[in-house]
Amino acid sequence: MRNISFIICLFLAVSATGQQTPDQIYGELFHDVQMNRVFPDGKTFVDCTPKRDPKAIVSDYKKQKAAPGFSLGNFVKENFEPPVAPQVKYIQQEKDVAMHIKNLWGVLKREK
C-alpha cells in the first residue's frame, strides 16, 4: 500500500509539470521493477538514470524478458545508473517538527 501511495503522489506531482512519469516512460518495465522489489524502496528506481535511450531499453526489455535465465535485476543494472546515496551526517536538534522538516530538506533532496 505504501508503494502505491508513493506512486500516486509522484504521478500527481509530475503531471502538474507536464512531464512524463517513470511509469509512463517505462510502462511494464517500471511495474515489474516495483512489484518484484528490485530495489528496497519505491523511490530508488524512479531516481535511476537510464544509460541509453529509454525507448530502446523498453524495447529490449520486451524482447528479452521471456528468455530462459532472464534476470530483471541484471537487466536493470545493465541499463540504469542508480542514484548516488548521499552521505548523511545530520543530527536532529529541533524540537519543532515543522522546523525539523524544513532543515532536513537539504539532506533529503537528490541532485540530478
PDB file as gemmi writes it, atoms N, CA and C in Angstrom:
CRYST1    1.000    1.000    1.000  90.00  90.00  90.00 P 1                      
ATOM      1  N   MET A   1       0.819  -1.191   0.000  1.00  0.00           N  
ATOM      2  CA  MET A   1       0.000   0.000   0.000  1.00  0.00           C  
ATOM      3  C   MET A   1       0.862   1.254   0.000  1.00  0.00           C  
ATOM      4  N   ARG A   2       1.987   1.204   0.718  1.00  0.00           N  
ATOM      5  CA  ARG A   2       2.878   2.353   0.806  1.00  0.00           C  
ATOM      6  C   ARG A   2       3.453   2.716  -0.563  1.00  0.00           C  
ATOM      7  N   ASN A   3       3.874   1.698  -1.346  1.00  0.00           N  
ATOM      8  CA  ASN A   3       4.409   1.954  -2.683  1.00  0.00           C  
ATOM      9  C   ASN A   3       3.360   2.568  -3.592  1.00  0.00           C  
ATOM     10  N   ILE A   4       2.134   2.092  -3.488  1.00  0.00           N  
ATOM     11  CA  ILE A   4       1.065   2.619  -4.333  1.00  0.00           C  
ATOM     12  C   ILE A   4       0.801   4.077  -3.990  1.00  0.00           C  
ATOM     13  N   SER A   5       0.772   4.418  -2.715  1.00  0.00           N  
ATOM     14  CA  SER A   5       0.568   5.809  -2.305  1.00  0.00           C  
ATOM     15  C   SER A   5       1.683   6.700  -2.831  1.00  0.00           C  
ATOM     16  N   PHE A   6       2.922   6.201  -2.754  1.00  0.00           N  
ATOM     17  CA  PHE A   6       4.061   6.961  -3.263  1.00  0.00           C  
ATOM     18  C   PHE A   6       3.920   7.191  -4.758  1.00  0.00           C  
ATOM     19  N   ILE A   7       3.547   6.147  -5.486  1.00  0.00           N  
ATOM     20  CA  ILE A   7       3.417   6.250  -6.942  1.00  0.00           C  
ATOM     21  C   ILE A   7       2.315   7.241  -7.309  1.00  0.00           C  
ATOM     22  N   ILE A   8       1.214   7.213  -6.588  1.00  0.00           N  
ATOM     23  CA  ILE A   8       0.122   8.159  -6.861  1.00  0.00           C  
ATOM     24  C   ILE A   8       0.576   9.591  -6.614  1.00  0.00           C  
ATOM     25  N   CYS A   9       1.268   9.823  -5.505  1.00  0.00           N  
ATOM     26  CA  CYS A   9       1.774  11.174  -5.211  1.00  0.00           C  
ATOM     27  C   CYS A   9       2.767  11.630  -6.271  1.00  0.00           C  
ATOM     28  N   LEU A  10       3.647  10.736  -6.677  1.00  0.00           N  
ATOM     29  CA  LEU A  10       4.620  11.063  -7.716  1.00  0.00           C  
ATOM     30  C   LEU A  10       3.910  11.406  -9.012  1.00  0.00           C  
ATOM     31  N   PHE A  11       2.910  10.616  -9.372  1.00  0.00           N  
ATOM     32  CA  PHE A  11       2.158  10.855 -10.597  1.00  0.00           C  
ATOM     33  C   PHE A  11       1.505  12.233 -10.569  1.00  0.00           C  
ATOM     34  N   LEU A  12       0.869  12.570  -9.466  1.00  0.00           N  
ATOM     35  CA  LEU A  12       0.202  13.874  -9.361  1.00  0.00           C  
ATOM     36  C   LEU A  12       1.196  15.027  -9.437  1.00  0.00           C  
ATOM     37  N   ALA A  13       2.336  14.875  -8.793  1.00  0.00           N  
ATOM     38  CA  ALA A  13       3.342  15.931  -8.800  1.00  0.00           C  
ATOM     39  C   ALA A  13       3.921  16.138 -10.190  1.00  0.00           C  
ATOM     40  N   VAL A  14       4.241  15.049 -10.872  1.00  0.00           N  
ATOM     41  CA  VAL A  14       4.845  15.154 -12.201  1.00  0.00           C  
ATOM     42  C   VAL A  14       3.813  15.581 -13.233  1.00  0.00           C  
ATOM     43  N   SER A  15       2.571  15.126 -13.090  1.00  0.00           N  
ATOM     44  CA  SER A  15       1.516  15.505 -14.031  1.00  0.00           C  
ATOM     45  C   SER A  15       1.300  17.011 -14.043  1.00  0.00           C  
ATOM     46  N   ALA A  16       1.452  17.631 -12.888  1.00  0.00           N  
ATOM     47  CA  ALA A  16       1.274  19.073 -12.791  1.00  0.00           C  
ATOM     48  C   ALA A  16       2.317  19.831 -13.608  1.00  0.00           C  
ATOM     49  N   THR A  17       3.491  19.226 -13.832  1.00  0.00           N  
ATOM     50  CA  THR A  17       4.550  19.888 -14.598  1.00  0.00           C  
ATOM     51  C   THR A  17       4.497  19.546 -16.084  1.00  0.00           C  
ATOM     52  N   GLY A  18       3.651  18.590 -16.469  1.00  0.00           N  
ATOM     53  CA  GLY A  18       3.553  18.205 -17.874  1.00  0.00           C  
ATOM     54  C   GLY A  18       4.604  17.205 -18.315  1.00  0.00           C  
ATOM     55  N   GLN A  19       5.431  16.730 -17.401  1.00  0.00           N  
ATOM     56  CA  GLN A  19       6.447  15.734 -17.737  1.00  0.00           C  
ATOM     57  C   GLN A  19       5.851  14.343 -17.627  1.00  0.00           C  
ATOM     58  N   GLN A  20       6.468  13.394 -18.326  1.00  0.00           N  
ATOM     59  CA  GLN A  20       6.033  12.012 -18.210  1.00  0.00           C  
ATOM     60  C   GLN A  20       6.573  11.411 -16.922  1.00  0.00           C  
ATOM     61  N   THR A  21       5.770  10.589 -16.292  1.00  0.00           N  
ATOM     62  CA  THR A  21       6.192   9.888 -15.091  1.00  0.00           C  
ATOM     63  C   THR A  21       6.990   8.647 -15.495  1.00  0.00           C  
ATOM     64  N   PRO A  22       7.789   8.104 -14.580  1.00  0.00           N  
ATOM     65  CA  PRO A  22       8.537   6.888 -14.906  1.00  0.00           C  
ATOM     66  C   PRO A  22       7.637   5.733 -15.354  1.00  0.00           C  
ATOM     67  N   ASP A  23       6.443   5.617 -14.771  1.00  0.00           N  
ATOM     68  CA  ASP A  23       5.563   4.534 -15.217  1.00  0.00           C  
ATOM     69  C   ASP A  23       5.051   4.774 -16.626  1.00  0.00           C  
ATOM     70  N   GLN A  24       4.941   6.025 -17.045  1.00  0.00           N  
ATOM     71  CA  GLN A  24       4.556   6.318 -18.422  1.00  0.00           C  
ATOM     72  C   GLN A  24       5.723   6.063 -19.380  1.00  0.00           C  
ATOM     73  N   ILE A  25       6.919   6.365 -18.948  1.00  0.00           N  
ATOM     74  CA  ILE A  25       8.105   6.174 -19.795  1.00  0.00           C  
ATOM     75  C   ILE A  25       8.437   4.699 -19.958  1.00  0.00           C  
ATOM     76  N   TYR A  26       8.448   3.967 -18.828  1.00  0.00           N  
ATOM     77  CA  TYR A  26       8.926   2.587 -18.846  1.00  0.00           C  
ATOM     78  C   TYR A  26       7.822   1.533 -18.833  1.00  0.00           C  
ATOM     79  N   GLY A  27       6.584   1.942 -18.586  1.00  0.00           N  
ATOM     80  CA  GLY A  27       5.445   1.036 -18.661  1.00  0.00           C  
ATOM     81  C   GLY A  27       5.608  -0.245 -17.868  1.00  0.00           C  
ATOM     82  N   GLU A  28       5.544  -1.360 -18.564  1.00  0.00           N  
ATOM     83  CA  GLU A  28       5.621  -2.684 -17.947  1.00  0.00           C  
ATOM     84  C   GLU A  28       6.934  -2.898 -17.188  1.00  0.00           C  
ATOM     85  N   LEU A  29       8.024  -2.364 -17.712  1.00  0.00           N  
ATOM     86  CA  LEU A  29       9.310  -2.483 -17.027  1.00  0.00           C  
ATOM     87  C   LEU A  29       9.230  -1.815 -15.656  1.00  0.00           C  
ATOM     88  N   PHE A  30       8.682  -0.621 -15.591  1.00  0.00           N  
ATOM     89  CA  PHE A  30       8.530   0.088 -14.317  1.00  0.00           C  
ATOM     90  C   PHE A  30       7.699  -0.745 -13.349  1.00  0.00           C  
ATOM     91  N   HIS A  31       6.572  -1.219 -13.819  1.00  0.00           N  
ATOM     92  CA  HIS A  31       5.688  -2.036 -12.985  1.00  0.00           C  
ATOM     93  C   HIS A  31       6.422  -3.270 -12.460  1.00  0.00           C  
ATOM     94  N   ASP A  32       7.113  -3.963 -13.321  1.00  0.00           N  
ATOM     95  CA  ASP A  32       7.812  -5.189 -12.923  1.00  0.00           C  
ATOM     96  C   ASP A  32       8.932  -4.912 -11.919  1.00  0.00           C  
ATOM     97  N   VAL A  33       9.671  -3.821 -12.124  1.00  0.00           N  
ATOM     98  CA  VAL A  33      10.744  -3.473 -11.189  1.00  0.00           C  
ATOM     99  C   VAL A  33      10.165  -3.174  -9.810  1.00  0.00           C  
ATOM    100  N   GLN A  34       9.087  -2.414  -9.779  1.00  0.00           N  
ATOM    101  CA  GLN A  34       8.487  -2.045  -8.495  1.00  0.00           C  
ATOM    102  C   GLN A  34       7.844  -3.255  -7.807  1.00  0.00           C  
ATOM    103  N   MET A  35       7.110  -4.064  -8.545  1.00  0.00           N  
ATOM    104  CA  MET A  35       6.385  -5.182  -7.945  1.00  0.00           C  
ATOM    105  C   MET A  35       7.313  -6.334  -7.540  1.00  0.00           C  
ATOM    106  N   ASN A  36       8.439  -6.466  -8.220  1.00  0.00           N  
ATOM    107  CA  ASN A  36       9.404  -7.517  -7.885  1.00  0.00           C  
ATOM    108  C   ASN A  36      10.447  -7.030  -6.892  1.00  0.00           C  
ATOM    109  N   ARG A  37      10.284  -5.820  -6.429  1.00  0.00           N  
ATOM    110  CA  ARG A  37      11.163  -5.232  -5.409  1.00  0.00           C  
ATOM    111  C   ARG A  37      12.644  -5.389  -5.760  1.00  0.00           C  
ATOM    112  N   VAL A  38      12.970  -4.952  -6.958  1.00  0.00           N  
ATOM    113  CA  VAL A  38      14.372  -4.955  -7.386  1.00  0.00           C  
ATOM    114  C   VAL A  38      15.187  -4.070  -6.450  1.00  0.00           C  
ATOM    115  N   PHE A  39      14.573  -3.002  -5.967  1.00  0.00           N  
ATOM    116  CA  PHE A  39      15.190  -2.100  -5.001  1.00  0.00           C  
ATOM    117  C   PHE A  39      14.407  -2.179  -3.700  1.00  0.00           C  
ATOM    118  N   PRO A  40      15.030  -1.850  -2.580  1.00  0.00           N  
ATOM    119  CA  PRO A  40      14.350  -1.988  -1.288  1.00  0.00           C  
ATOM    120  C   PRO A  40      13.225  -0.979  -1.039  1.00  0.00           C  
ATOM    121  N   ASP A  41      13.120   0.032  -1.903  1.00  0.00           N  
ATOM    122  CA  ASP A  41      12.060   1.027  -1.722  1.00  0.00           C  
ATOM    123  C   ASP A  41      11.485   1.406  -3.077  1.00  0.00           C  
ATOM    124  N   GLY A  42      10.415   2.186  -3.054  1.00  0.00           N  
ATOM    125  CA  GLY A  42       9.749   2.583  -4.289  1.00  0.00           C  
ATOM    126  C   GLY A  42      10.336   3.811  -4.959  1.00  0.00           C  
ATOM    127  N   LYS A  43      11.334   4.429  -4.368  1.00  0.00           N  
ATOM    128  CA  LYS A  43      11.894   5.665  -4.922  1.00  0.00           C  
ATOM    129  C   LYS A  43      13.181   5.456  -5.704  1.00  0.00           C  
ATOM    130  N   THR A  44      13.941   4.453  -5.376  1.00  0.00           N  
ATOM    131  CA  THR A  44      15.264   4.284  -5.989  1.00  0.00           C  
ATOM    132  C   THR A  44      15.184   4.165  -7.504  1.00  0.00           C  
ATOM    133  N   PHE A  45      14.300   3.321  -8.016  1.00  0.00           N  
ATOM    134  CA  PHE A  45      14.220   3.165  -9.469  1.00  0.00           C  
ATOM    135  C   PHE A  45      13.791   4.462 -10.140  1.00  0.00           C  
ATOM    136  N   VAL A  46      12.913   5.199  -9.487  1.00  0.00           N  
ATOM    137  CA  VAL A  46      12.467   6.490 -10.023  1.00  0.00           C  
ATOM    138  C   VAL A  46      13.656   7.438 -10.191  1.00  0.00           C  
ATOM    139  N   ASP A  47      14.626   7.344  -9.289  1.00  0.00           N  
ATOM    140  CA  ASP A  47      15.801   8.217  -9.331  1.00  0.00           C  
ATOM    141  C   ASP A  47      16.949   7.677 -10.177  1.00  0.00           C  
ATOM    142  N   CYS A  48      16.815   6.464 -10.706  1.00  0.00           N  
ATOM    143  CA  CYS A  48      17.869   5.913 -11.565  1.00  0.00           C  
ATOM    144  C   CYS A  48      17.946   6.690 -12.875  1.00  0.00           C  
ATOM    145  N   THR A  49      19.135   6.741 -13.437  1.00  0.00           N  
ATOM    146  CA  THR A  49      19.359   7.405 -14.710  1.00  0.00           C  
ATOM    147  C   THR A  49      19.565   6.343 -15.789  1.00  0.00           C  
ATOM    148  N   PRO A  50      18.790   6.417 -16.877  1.00  0.00           N  
ATOM    149  CA  PRO A  50      18.987   5.427 -17.942  1.00  0.00           C  
ATOM    150  C   PRO A  50      20.350   5.623 -18.612  1.00  0.00           C  
ATOM    151  N   LYS A  51      21.000   4.521 -18.955  1.00  0.00           N  
ATOM    152  CA  LYS A  51      22.310   4.589 -19.601  1.00  0.00           C  
ATOM    153  C   LYS A  51      22.187   4.809 -21.099  1.00  0.00           C  
ATOM    154  N   ARG A  52      20.976   4.653 -21.630  1.00  0.00           N  
ATOM    155  CA  ARG A  52      20.730   4.886 -23.062  1.00  0.00           C  
ATOM    156  C   ARG A  52      19.277   5.288 -23.256  1.00  0.00           C  
ATOM    157  N   ASP A  53      18.850   5.424 -24.473  1.00  0.00           N  
ATOM    158  CA  ASP A  53      17.500   5.887 -24.785  1.00  0.00           C  
ATOM    159  C   ASP A  53      16.444   4.999 -24.113  1.00  0.00           C  
ATOM    160  N   PRO A  54      15.544   5.582 -23.320  1.00  0.00           N  
ATOM    161  CA  PRO A  54      14.518   4.792 -22.643  1.00  0.00           C  
ATOM    162  C   PRO A  54      13.665   3.940 -23.585  1.00  0.00           C  
ATOM    163  N   LYS A  55      13.391   4.433 -24.770  1.00  0.00           N  
ATOM    164  CA  LYS A  55      12.598   3.647 -25.728  1.00  0.00           C  
ATOM    165  C   LYS A  55      13.337   2.372 -26.136  1.00  0.00           C  
ATOM    166  N   ALA A  56      14.645   2.462 -26.296  1.00  0.00           N  
ATOM    167  CA  ALA A  56      15.442   1.286 -26.643  1.00  0.00           C  
ATOM    168  C   ALA A  56      15.484   0.302 -25.471  1.00  0.00           C  
ATOM    169  N   ILE A  57      15.566   0.834 -24.268  1.00  0.00           N  
ATOM    170  CA  ILE A  57      15.573  -0.024 -23.079  1.00  0.00           C  
ATOM    171  C   ILE A  57      14.263  -0.798 -22.987  1.00  0.00           C  
ATOM    172  N   VAL A  58      13.143  -0.111 -23.156  1.00  0.00           N  
ATOM    173  CA  VAL A  58      11.827  -0.748 -23.085  1.00  0.00           C  
ATOM    174  C   VAL A  58      11.687  -1.794 -24.182  1.00  0.00           C  
ATOM    175  N   SER A  59      12.119  -1.466 -25.379  1.00  0.00           N  
ATOM    176  CA  SER A  59      12.056  -2.412 -26.495  1.00  0.00           C  
ATOM    177  C   SER A  59      12.861  -3.675 -26.199  1.00  0.00           C  
ATOM    178  N   ASP A  60      14.066  -3.495 -25.704  1.00  0.00           N  
ATOM    179  CA  ASP A  60      14.902  -4.646 -25.355  1.00  0.00           C  
ATOM    180  C   ASP A  60      14.288  -5.461 -24.225  1.00  0.00           C  
ATOM    181  N   TYR A  61      13.686  -4.788 -23.265  1.00  0.00           N  
ATOM    182  CA  TYR A  61      13.049  -5.495 -22.159  1.00  0.00           C  
ATOM    183  C   TYR A  61      11.935  -6.403 -22.673  1.00  0.00           C  
ATOM    184  N   LYS A  62      11.107  -5.876 -23.538  1.00  0.00           N  
ATOM    185  CA  LYS A  62      10.003  -6.673 -24.092  1.00  0.00           C  
ATOM    186  C   LYS A  62      10.520  -7.893 -24.851  1.00  0.00           C  
ATOM    187  N   LYS A  63      11.644  -7.743 -25.533  1.00  0.00           N  
ATOM    188  CA  LYS A  63      12.229  -8.852 -26.288  1.00  0.00           C  
ATOM    189  C   LYS A  63      12.892  -9.887 -25.378  1.00  0.00           C  
ATOM    190  N   GLN A  64      13.542  -9.434 -24.321  1.00  0.00           N  
ATOM    191  CA  GLN A  64      14.372 -10.316 -23.502  1.00  0.00           C  
ATOM    192  C   GLN A  64      13.674 -10.958 -22.317  1.00  0.00           C  
ATOM    193  N   LYS A  65      12.596 -10.367 -21.816  1.00  0.00           N  
ATOM    194  CA  LYS A  65      12.029 -10.799 -20.539  1.00  0.00           C  
ATOM    195  C   LYS A  65      11.544 -12.245 -20.508  1.00  0.00           C  
ATOM    196  N   ALA A  66      11.149 -12.786 -21.641  1.00  0.00           N  
ATOM    197  CA  ALA A  66      10.645 -14.164 -21.676  1.00  0.00           C  
ATOM    198  C   ALA A  66      11.758 -15.189 -21.922  1.00  0.00           C  
ATOM    199  N   ALA A  67      12.969 -14.718 -22.152  1.00  0.00           N  
ATOM    200  CA  ALA A  67      14.083 -15.629 -22.440  1.00  0.00           C  
ATOM    201  C   ALA A  67      14.453 -16.440 -21.197  1.00  0.00           C  
ATOM    202  N   PRO A  68      14.819 -17.691 -21.392  1.00  0.00           N  
ATOM    203  CA  PRO A  68      15.243 -18.505 -20.246  1.00  0.00           C  
ATOM    204  C   PRO A  68      16.446 -17.867 -19.547  1.00  0.00           C  
ATOM    205  N   GLY A  69      16.418 -17.861 -18.233  1.00  0.00           N  
ATOM    206  CA  GLY A  69      17.529 -17.313 -17.460  1.00  0.00           C  
ATOM    207  C   GLY A  69      17.539 -15.808 -17.355  1.00  0.00           C  
ATOM    208  N   PHE A  70      16.497 -15.148 -17.863  1.00  0.00           N  
ATOM    209  CA  PHE A  70      16.442 -13.688 -17.793  1.00  0.00           C  
ATOM    210  C   PHE A  70      16.412 -13.237 -16.340  1.00  0.00           C  
ATOM    211  N   SER A  71      17.202 -12.229 -16.008  1.00  0.00           N  
ATOM    212  CA  SER A  71      17.239 -11.661 -14.668  1.00  0.00           C  
ATOM    213  C   SER A  71      16.849 -10.192 -14.739  1.00  0.00           C  
ATOM    214  N   LEU A  72      15.734  -9.864 -14.126  1.00  0.00           N  
ATOM    215  CA  LEU A  72      15.275  -8.473 -14.111  1.00  0.00           C  
ATOM    216  C   LEU A  72      16.299  -7.585 -13.408  1.00  0.00           C  
ATOM    217  N   GLY A  73      16.852  -8.065 -12.306  1.00  0.00           N  
ATOM    218  CA  GLY A  73      17.863  -7.296 -11.579  1.00  0.00           C  
ATOM    219  C   GLY A  73      19.077  -6.989 -12.433  1.00  0.00           C  
ATOM    220  N   ASN A  74      19.568  -7.991 -13.163  1.00  0.00           N  
ATOM    221  CA  ASN A  74      20.721  -7.774 -14.043  1.00  0.00           C  
ATOM    222  C   ASN A  74      20.378  -6.824 -15.180  1.00  0.00           C  
ATOM    223  N   PHE A  75      19.165  -6.955 -15.727  1.00  0.00           N  
ATOM    224  CA  PHE A  75      18.745  -6.065 -16.805  1.00  0.00           C  
ATOM    225  C   PHE A  75      18.762  -4.614 -16.325  1.00  0.00           C  
ATOM    226  N   VAL A  76      18.244  -4.392 -15.119  1.00  0.00           N  
ATOM    227  CA  VAL A  76      18.218  -3.033 -14.565  1.00  0.00           C  
ATOM    228  C   VAL A  76      19.646  -2.527 -14.346  1.00  0.00           C  
ATOM    229  N   LYS A  77      20.523  -3.357 -13.798  1.00  0.00           N  
ATOM    230  CA  LYS A  77      21.919  -2.951 -13.564  1.00  0.00           C  
ATOM    231  C   LYS A  77      22.629  -2.597 -14.870  1.00  0.00           C  
ATOM    232  N   GLU A  78      22.319  -3.327 -15.934  1.00  0.00           N  
ATOM    233  CA  GLU A  78      22.964  -3.084 -17.229  1.00  0.00           C  
ATOM    234  C   GLU A  78      22.451  -1.821 -17.915  1.00  0.00           C  
ATOM    235  N   ASN A  79      21.220  -1.421 -17.603  1.00  0.00           N  
ATOM    236  CA  ASN A  79      20.593  -0.322 -18.333  1.00  0.00           C  
ATOM    237  C   ASN A  79      20.355   0.961 -17.550  1.00  0.00           C  
ATOM    238  N   PHE A  80      20.596   0.922 -16.230  1.00  0.00           N  
ATOM    239  CA  PHE A  80      20.344   2.103 -15.401  1.00  0.00           C  
ATOM    240  C   PHE A  80      21.492   2.340 -14.439  1.00  0.00           C  
ATOM    241  N   GLU A  81      21.738   3.600 -14.185  1.00  0.00           N  
ATOM    242  CA  GLU A  81      22.729   4.019 -13.194  1.00  0.00           C  
ATOM    243  C   GLU A  81      21.963   4.383 -11.930  1.00  0.00           C  
ATOM    244  N   PRO A  82      22.224   3.698 -10.824  1.00  0.00           N  
ATOM    245  CA  PRO A  82      21.492   4.032  -9.599  1.00  0.00           C  
ATOM    246  C   PRO A  82      21.886   5.406  -9.072  1.00  0.00           C  
ATOM    247  N   PRO A  83      21.002   6.025  -8.298  1.00  0.00           N  
ATOM    248  CA  PRO A  83      21.347   7.331  -7.731  1.00  0.00           C  
ATOM    249  C   PRO A  83      22.466   7.183  -6.708  1.00  0.00           C  
ATOM    250  N   VAL A  84      23.245   8.228  -6.582  1.00  0.00           N  
ATOM    251  CA  VAL A  84      24.320   8.238  -5.602  1.00  0.00           C  
ATOM    252  C   VAL A  84      23.708   8.484  -4.229  1.00  0.00           C  
ATOM    253  N   ALA A  85      23.994   7.611  -3.306  1.00  0.00           N  
ATOM    254  CA  ALA A  85      23.469   7.772  -1.949  1.00  0.00           C  
ATOM    255  C   ALA A  85      24.225   8.894  -1.252  1.00  0.00           C  
ATOM    256  N   PRO A  86      23.505   9.866  -0.723  1.00  0.00           N  
ATOM    257  CA  PRO A  86      24.183  10.966  -0.029  1.00  0.00           C  
ATOM    258  C   PRO A  86      24.795  10.488   1.283  1.00  0.00           C  
ATOM    259  N   GLN A  87      25.874  11.132   1.659  1.00  0.00           N  
ATOM    260  CA  GLN A  87      26.483  10.870   2.956  1.00  0.00           C  
ATOM    261  C   GLN A  87      25.768  11.748   3.971  1.00  0.00           C  
ATOM    262  N   VAL A  88      24.931  11.141   4.758  1.00  0.00           N  
ATOM    263  CA  VAL A  88      24.107  11.895   5.691  1.00  0.00           C  
ATOM    264  C   VAL A  88      24.775  11.933   7.064  1.00  0.00           C  
ATOM    265  N   LYS A  89      25.036  13.144   7.492  1.00  0.00           N  
ATOM    266  CA  LYS A  89      25.604  13.360   8.824  1.00  0.00           C  
ATOM    267  C   LYS A  89      24.748  14.409   9.522  1.00  0.00           C  
ATOM    268  N   TYR A  90      23.467  14.099   9.568  1.00  0.00           N  
ATOM    269  CA  TYR A  90      22.507  15.049  10.124  1.00  0.00           C  
ATOM    270  C   TYR A  90      22.058  14.565  11.494  1.00  0.00           C  
ATOM    271  N   ILE A  91      22.079  15.441  12.455  1.00  0.00           N  
ATOM    272  CA  ILE A  91      21.610  15.134  13.801  1.00  0.00           C  
ATOM    273  C   ILE A  91      20.480  16.108  14.117  1.00  0.00           C  
ATOM    274  N   GLN A  92      19.338  15.542  14.421  1.00  0.00           N  
ATOM    275  CA  GLN A  92      18.178  16.380  14.728  1.00  0.00           C  
ATOM    276  C   GLN A  92      18.412  17.152  16.017  1.00  0.00           C  
ATOM    277  N   GLN A  93      18.222  18.458  15.923  1.00  0.00           N  
ATOM    278  CA  GLN A  93      18.361  19.301  17.100  1.00  0.00           C  
ATOM    279  C   GLN A  93      17.085  20.078  17.400  1.00  0.00           C  
ATOM    280  N   GLU A  94      16.198  20.161  16.408  1.00  0.00           N  
ATOM    281  CA  GLU A  94      14.967  20.930  16.579  1.00  0.00           C  
ATOM    282  C   GLU A  94      13.939  20.136  17.379  1.00  0.00           C  
ATOM    283  N   LYS A  95      13.143  20.837  18.120  1.00  0.00           N  
ATOM    284  CA  LYS A  95      12.034  20.199  18.840  1.00  0.00           C  
ATOM    285  C   LYS A  95      10.736  20.385  18.065  1.00  0.00           C  
ATOM    286  N   ASP A  96      10.686  21.398  17.232  1.00  0.00           N  
ATOM    287  CA  ASP A  96       9.514  21.679  16.412  1.00  0.00           C  
ATOM    288  C   ASP A  96       9.573  20.833  15.139  1.00  0.00           C  
ATOM    289  N   VAL A  97       8.532  20.045  14.866  1.00  0.00           N  
ATOM    290  CA  VAL A  97       8.519  19.144  13.718  1.00  0.00           C  
ATOM    291  C   VAL A  97       8.608  19.909  12.402  1.00  0.00           C  
ATOM    292  N   ALA A  98       7.883  21.001  12.271  1.00  0.00           N  
ATOM    293  CA  ALA A  98       7.896  21.775  11.032  1.00  0.00           C  
ATOM    294  C   ALA A  98       9.298  22.312  10.734  1.00  0.00           C  
ATOM    295  N   MET A  99       9.992  22.806  11.737  1.00  0.00           N  
ATOM    296  CA  MET A  99      11.352  23.319  11.549  1.00  0.00           C  
ATOM    297  C   MET A  99      12.309  22.170  11.224  1.00  0.00           C  
ATOM    298  N   HIS A 100      12.102  21.037  11.839  1.00  0.00           N  
ATOM    299  CA  HIS A 100      12.928  19.864  11.561  1.00  0.00           C  
ATOM    300  C   HIS A 100      12.816  19.474  10.091  1.00  0.00           C  
ATOM    301  N   ILE A 101      11.601  19.403   9.568  1.00  0.00           N  
ATOM    302  CA  ILE A 101      11.385  19.040   8.158  1.00  0.00           C  
ATOM    303  C   ILE A 101      12.008  20.088   7.247  1.00  0.00           C  
ATOM    304  N   LYS A 102      11.835  21.354   7.563  1.00  0.00           N  
ATOM    305  CA  LYS A 102      12.417  22.431   6.752  1.00  0.00           C  
ATOM    306  C   LYS A 102      13.944  22.304   6.701  1.00  0.00           C  
ATOM    307  N   ASN A 103      14.564  22.061   7.827  1.00  0.00           N  
ATOM    308  CA  ASN A 103      16.023  21.945   7.887  1.00  0.00           C  
ATOM    309  C   ASN A 103      16.531  20.656   7.252  1.00  0.00           C  
ATOM    310  N   LEU A 104      15.723  19.613   7.298  1.00  0.00           N  
ATOM    311  CA  LEU A 104      16.131  18.321   6.758  1.00  0.00           C  
ATOM    312  C   LEU A 104      16.016  18.266   5.241  1.00  0.00           C  
ATOM    313  N   TRP A 105      15.277  19.178   4.644  1.00  0.00           N  
ATOM    314  CA  TRP A 105      15.039  19.136   3.197  1.00  0.00           C  
ATOM    315  C   TRP A 105      16.341  19.102   2.391  1.00  0.00           C  
ATOM    316  N   GLY A 106      17.323  19.845   2.795  1.00  0.00           N  
ATOM    317  CA  GLY A 106      18.615  19.848   2.091  1.00  0.00           C  
ATOM    318  C   GLY A 106      19.306  18.495   2.109  1.00  0.00           C  
ATOM    319  N   VAL A 107      19.034  17.707   3.117  1.00  0.00           N  
ATOM    320  CA  VAL A 107      19.608  16.364   3.212  1.00  0.00           C  
ATOM    321  C   VAL A 107      18.805  15.377   2.374  1.00  0.00           C  
ATOM    322  N   LEU A 108      17.492  15.560   2.311  1.00  0.00           N  
ATOM    323  CA  LEU A 108      16.618  14.616   1.640  1.00  0.00           C  
ATOM    324  C   LEU A 108      16.611  14.739   0.119  1.00  0.00           C  
ATOM    325  N   LYS A 109      16.767  15.949  -0.400  1.00  0.00           N  
ATOM    326  CA  LYS A 109      16.673  16.117  -1.850  1.00  0.00           C  
ATOM    327  C   LYS A 109      17.898  15.521  -2.549  1.00  0.00           C  
ATOM    328  N   ARG A 110      17.664  15.037  -3.756  1.00  0.00           N  
ATOM    329  CA  ARG A 110      18.736  14.445  -4.551  1.00  0.00           C  
ATOM    330  C   ARG A 110      18.983  15.311  -5.782  1.00  0.00           C  
ATOM    331  N   GLU A 111      20.218  15.587  -6.023  1.00  0.00           N  
ATOM    332  CA  GLU A 111      20.588  16.364  -7.207  1.00  0.00           C  
ATOM    333  C   GLU A 111      20.597  15.439  -8.414  1.00  0.00           C  
ATOM    334  N   LYS A 112      20.127  15.920  -9.533  1.00  0.00           N  
ATOM    335  CA  LYS A 112      20.121  15.117 -10.771  1.00  0.00           C  
ATOM    336  C   LYS A 112      21.300  15.483 -11.625  1.00  0.00           C  
TER     337      LYS A 112                                                      
END                                                                             
